[in-house]
Amino acid sequence: MAGELNSATIKEYALAAGADVVGIAAASDFGSAPEGHKPVDALPGCRSVIVLGTAVPKEAILSEDRIGFIDVRNATNASVNNAAKSVAKCIKSRKYKA
């Protein structure tokens, strides 16, 4: 991703990396989170939080096959985790902390 690193470019990159939805919130919006669970607790100086999501197929959710659902859930989690790692790598390549 060339050019300026801003919310639009982060969202574009995250979607290209496999996320279905992307949101960015101010770290200060998490002020009422319990101690130890605020973004600044994990990354001092944090100013923004990037949230990624992927859809779980409706059929998997409605299925009575719990093992199948667990497999789909695990694959979905792996997909969003890989997208998050890709976004973090992009941010770090620009000399920002992620």
C-alpha positions in Angstrom: 0.0 0.0 0.0 1.7 3.1 -1.2 1.0 6.7 -0.1 -0.4 8.2 3.1 -1.4 5.9 6.0 -4.9 7.1 7.0 -8.2 5.5 7.9 -9.3 5.1 4.2 -6.0 3.3 3.2 -6.1 1.1 6.3 -9.7 0.1 5.6 -8.9 -0.5 1.9 -5.9 -2.7 2.9 -7.9 -4.7 5.5 -10.7 -5.4 3.0 -8.1 -6.6 0.5 -6.5 -8.7 3.2 -9.8 -10.6 3.7 -11.9 -8.7 6.2 -15.5 -8.2 5.4 -16.0 -5.2 7.6 -13.5 -2.7 9.1 -14.0 0.0 11.7 -11.6 2.4 13.3 -12.3 4.0 16.8 -10.5 6.4 19.0 -8.6 4.6 21.8 -10.2 7.2 24.1 -13.6 5.7 23.3 -12.6 2.7 25.5 -12.2 4.8 28.6 -14.9 2.9 30.5 -13.3 -0.5 29.8 -12.0 -2.4 32.9 -8.4 -1.7 33.9 -6.1 -4.0 32.0 -8.5 -4.1 29.0 -8.1 -0.6 27.6 -6.1 -0.2 24.3 -3.5 1.9 26.0 -2.9 -0.9 28.6 -1.7 -3.2 25.7 -0.1 -0.4 23.7 0.8 2.7 25.6 0.3 5.8 23.5 -2.3 4.1 21.4 -4.6 6.6 19.6 -6.7 4.4 17.4 -8.2 0.9 17.4 -8.8 -1.0 14.2 -11.6 -3.6 14.3 -11.9 -6.3 11.7 -14.7 -8.8 11.1 -15.6 -11.6 8.7 -19.0 -13.2 8.2 -19.8 -16.6 9.4 -22.0 -18.4 6.8 -25.7 -18.4 8.0 -25.9 -22.1 7.1 -23.2 -22.9 9.6 -25.0 -21.0 12.4 -28.3 -22.6 11.7 -26.9 -26.1 11.3 -27.5 -28.7 14.0 -24.0 -30.1 13.1 -22.0 -28.6 16.0 -18.7 -30.1 14.8 -19.3 -28.5 11.4 -20.1 -25.2 13.0 -16.9 -25.4 15.1 -14.9 -26.1 12.0 -16.4 -23.1 10.2 -16.0 -20.9 13.3 -12.3 -21.8 13.5 -11.7 -21.2 9.8 -13.5 -17.8 10.2 -11.4 -16.9 13.2 -8.2 -17.9 11.3 -9.2 -15.8 8.4 -9.8 -12.6 10.4 -6.6 -13.2 12.4 -4.6 -13.5 9.2 -6.2 -10.2 7.9 -5.3 -8.5 11.2 -1.7 -9.8 11.0 -1.5 -8.4 7.5 -2.8 -5.0 8.5 -0.4 -4.9 11.5 2.5 -5.8 9.2 1.5 -2.9 6.9 1.3 -0.5 9.8 4.6 -1.6 11.2 6.3 -1.3 7.8 5.4 2.4 7.9 7.3 2.7 11.3 4.1 2.9 13.4 3.4 0.7 16.3 0.8 -2.0 15.9 
